[in-house]
Amino acid sequence: MDSAAYHGVVAGLLADYAHCIDSDDLERWPALFTETASYRISTEFNHARGLPIGIIDARNRNMMEDRITALRKANIYEPQRYRHIISNPRITGAADGLVQAEAAFLVVRTMIDGSQDLFVSGRYLDEIDVSGSQPLFARKLVVLDSDKIDTLLAIPL
Amino acid sequence: MTKASTYKATTFWPNDGLTEVPYSLYDDDEIYQRERERLFMGPTWNVLGLECEVPNPGDYKTTFVGDVPVVLVRGKDGSLKGFENRCAHRGALLCLERFGNARAFTCVYHAWSYNEDGDLTGVAFQNGVNGEGGMPDDFKREEHGLQRLYIATLAGLVFGSFDAKVPPLEDYLGPDIVSRIHRVLPRPLKVLGYYTQTMRNNWKLYFENVKDPYHASILHLFFTTFRLNRLSQKGGIIVDESGGHHVSYSMLDKTANNPKDDSGDGDYDNAKLRADTDEFGLKAPALLGGRDEFDDGITLQILTVFPGLVLQQVRNSLVVRQIVPRGVDRTDIVWTNYGFEDDDDELADLRLLQANFIGPAGYISMEDGAVGAMIQRALPGTGGETSVVKMGGDGAASQESRATETSIRGFWKAYRKIMDI
């Protein structure tokens, strides 16, 4: 497959990803990853300095499922929704059934009282497994432009 | 012990004691100014960061005392210094970067420059240009240095104070707090990363929340769902003599869960087992593991130093949290995750794994980001009303039970004294 073909696959997966989160179909969120995939939220400041801390640091799909279980059953937070705007992805590499891609994103957060804010902006550094019947994230590193988080970050980005 | 009735009613605090806290303290501009002057810039020790953040001569870090911008600097002789991050000429910020290295500090506006002690060493065109203009003859650079900070360190933490009357740091903290600080900072440190959580509430609501063990197993359902912390667990609250500092700690109760096990790991296994079989069991229970790295069975220690430091151990997740007020209704919490230089790979990885518990997305701390704002938003209409802080009595002494608000009363004890209200 050439780079242009990968572009379509990756863009489709990202569109599905945004729809999954923004439509509160969070139970499906882990299913967009491989079983051994990692999902980590970092910041440009930490990322540039090699500081390893994650705001969320999930090392496999089970941990992602746990996060959704906790959100639904344990954690308490005010009802809120995200709206993801994700840029066209840039394919940065492809080999052995894995595609590396980078995309910019914005998330607008809407609270239950109607107030809206630009919650975060950043970039996704993704590795996508394209060897199966459907593409899945094998690694997703979310790098936030700012390291200030307003109030809390409950729903994954 | 100081009796609660010794507090005199004032216009700011129209009742005696520590059990009824006026809501007006959380949204009053006059109180906020008074806090800056009397409390943050007064005889208190304010956390500035970690020694390892400025390891080499000339290294600096910009940070805050209360909301006052300051610079922490490592001097040529290796000592730590600090001064206001504000040019003495027209008041512009001197340093903009969060971290840097400099031989001198020069203002971008008119190039006034200062040495590491905050002394004014250069004034651009002080003698004018071609004999015209310039500063008057009686202008003395030594009269225009930067306001300096007194600096003290403990176990790798750096504190600053603007007030010469501040007691020596160890006297300020008292022996119990000092030993509990050493407990979680025993060896050379390594920073694992930063983030900042902005809270839409007054800084005191966050500080009270951290000092409040009563809410922990109620608001934070992750704790109880996975049996990580219950008020029945062994532990206690230590409040220092001043009331301003506290330690809340708990340990897994070995005897209750598994009397025959003395390996120290049995409780973690039990916790995993229960979590596995619970309705809300974790599919990846490795998160609930951990290492008894300080050899005392304590799995949770929350320590505060008045007025702006929270030092946190949740299992093997260690964090310095700095409270930065940003106005009456806004507060930044700067989270500095740390480990030790000699951490083995497994422990280093555990700290990152268990960081899932804490921070703005933390399983057991995300609610703290919102609860203060819920109070702040409900302030309109409170008028002269007060909140009720009577759990565990009316004093501010150490208690073994964690079903108490003693450390919140301790905060108000220290606060009323220094604020003189």
HADDOCK unambig.tbl for C-alpha pairs under 7 A between the chains (distance, minus, plus):
assign (segid A and resid 46 and name CA) (segid B and resid 193 and name CA) 5.85 0.50 0.50
assign (segid A and resid 46 and name CA) (segid B and resid 194 and name CA) 6.81 0.50 0.50
assign (segid A and resid 51 and name CA) (segid B and resid 192 and name CA) 5.28 0.50 0.50
assign (segid A and resid 51 and name CA) (segid B and resid 193 and name CA) 5.00 0.50 0.50
assign (segid A and resid 52 and name CA) (segid B and resid 192 and name CA) 5.81 0.50 0.50
assign (segid A and resid 52 and name CA) (segid B and resid 193 and name CA) 6.36 0.50 0.50
assign (segid A and resid 53 and name CA) (segid B and resid 192 and name CA) 5.57 0.50 0.50
assign (segid A and resid 53 and name CA) (segid B and resid 193 and name CA) 5.12 0.50 0.50
assign (segid A and resid 53 and name CA) (segid B and resid 352 and name CA) 5.81 0.50 0.50
assign (segid A and resid 54 and name CA) (segid B and resid 352 and name CA) 6.96 0.50 0.50
assign (segid A and resid 55 and name CA) (segid B and resid 359 and name CA) 6.74 0.50 0.50
assign (segid A and resid 55 and name CA) (segid B and resid 361 and name CA) 6.18 0.50 0.50
assign (segid A and resid 56 and name CA) (segid B and resid 356 and name CA) 5.75 0.50 0.50
assign (segid A and resid 56 and name CA) (segid B and resid 361 and name CA) 6.47 0.50 0.50
assign (segid A and resid 57 and name CA) (segid B and resid 353 and name CA) 6.54 0.50 0.50
assign (segid A and resid 57 and name CA) (segid B and resid 356 and name CA) 6.27 0.50 0.50
assign (segid A and resid 62 and name CA) (segid B and resid 283 and name CA) 5.45 0.50 0.50
assign (segid A and resid 62 and name CA) (segid B and resid 284 and name CA) 5.56 0.50 0.50
assign (segid A and resid 63 and name CA) (segid B and resid 283 and name CA) 6.82 0.50 0.50
assign (segid A and resid 63 and name CA) (segid B and resid 284 and name CA) 5.48 0.50 0.50
assign (segid A and resid 66 and name CA) (segid B and resid 282 and name CA) 5.73 0.50 0.50
assign (segid A and resid 66 and name CA) (segid B and resid 283 and name CA) 6.15 0.50 0.50
assign (segid A and resid 74 and name CA) (segid B and resid 221 and name CA) 5.04 0.50 0.50
assign (segid A and resid 74 and name CA) (segid B and resid 222 and name CA) 5.27 0.50 0.50
assign (segid A and resid 74 and name CA) (segid B and resid 225 and name CA) 6.99 0.50 0.50
assign (segid A and resid 75 and name CA) (segid B and resid 220 and name CA) 6.90 0.50 0.50
assign (segid A and resid 75 and name CA) (segid B and resid 221 and name CA) 6.30 0.50 0.50
assign (segid A and resid 75 and name CA) (segid B and resid 222 and name CA) 6.52 0.50 0.50
assign (segid A and resid 75 and name CA) (segid B and resid 363 and name CA) 6.92 0.50 0.50
assign (segid A and resid 76 and name CA) (segid B and resid 367 and name CA) 5.98 0.50 0.50
assign (segid A and resid 77 and name CA) (segid B and resid 367 and name CA) 6.29 0.50 0.50
assign (segid A and resid 77 and name CA) (segid B and resid 370 and name CA) 6.96 0.50 0.50
assign (segid A and resid 147 and name CA) (segid B and resid 195 and name CA) 5.07 0.50 0.50
assign (segid A and resid 147 and name CA) (segid B and resid 196 and name CA) 5.90 0.50 0.50
assign (segid A and resid 148 and name CA) (segid B and resid 195 and name CA) 6.29 0.50 0.50
assign (segid A and resid 148 and name CA) (segid B and resid 196 and name CA) 4.62 0.50 0.50
assign (segid A and resid 148 and name CA) (segid B and resid 197 and name CA) 5.59 0.50 0.50
assign (segid A and resid 148 and name CA) (segid B and resid 198 and name CA) 6.54 0.50 0.50
assign (segid A and resid 149 and name CA) (segid B and resid 196 and name CA) 6.21 0.50 0.50
assign (segid A and resid 149 and name CA) (segid B and resid 197 and name CA) 4.86 0.50 0.50
assign (segid A and resid 149 and name CA) (segid B and resid 198 and name CA) 5.97 0.50 0.50
assign (segid A and resid 149 and name CA) (segid B and resid 360 and name CA) 6.88 0.50 0.50
assign (segid A and resid 150 and name CA) (segid B and resid 197 and name CA) 5.94 0.50 0.50
assign (segid A and resid 150 and name CA) (segid B and resid 198 and name CA) 4.79 0.50 0.50
assign (segid A and resid 150 and name CA) (segid B and resid 199 and name CA) 6.51 0.50 0.50
assign (segid A and resid 151 and name CA) (segid B and resid 197 and name CA) 6.25 0.50 0.50
assign (segid A and resid 151 and name CA) (segid B and resid 198 and name CA) 5.52 0.50 0.50
assign (segid A and resid 151 and name CA) (segid B and resid 199 and name CA) 5.04 0.50 0.50
assign (segid A and resid 151 and name CA) (segid B and resid 200 and name CA) 6.94 0.50 0.50
assign (segid A and resid 151 and name CA) (segid B and resid 360 and name CA) 6.89 0.50 0.50
assign (segid A and resid 151 and name CA) (segid B and resid 369 and name CA) 4.79 0.50 0.50
assign (segid A and resid 151 and name CA) (segid B and resid 370 and name CA) 5.87 0.50 0.50
assign (segid A and resid 152 and name CA) (segid B and resid 360 and name CA) 4.47 0.50 0.50
assign (segid A and resid 152 and name CA) (segid B and resid 361 and name CA) 5.98 0.50 0.50
assign (segid A and resid 152 and name CA) (segid B and resid 366 and name CA) 5.69 0.50 0.50
assign (segid A and resid 152 and name CA) (segid B and resid 369 and name CA) 5.54 0.50 0.50
assign (segid A and resid 152 and name CA) (segid B and resid 370 and name CA) 6.99 0.50 0.50
assign (segid A and resid 153 and name CA) (segid B and resid 360 and name CA) 5.49 0.50 0.50
assign (segid A and resid 153 and name CA) (segid B and resid 361 and name CA) 4.68 0.50 0.50
assign (segid A and resid 154 and name CA) (segid B and resid 361 and name CA) 5.58 0.50 0.50
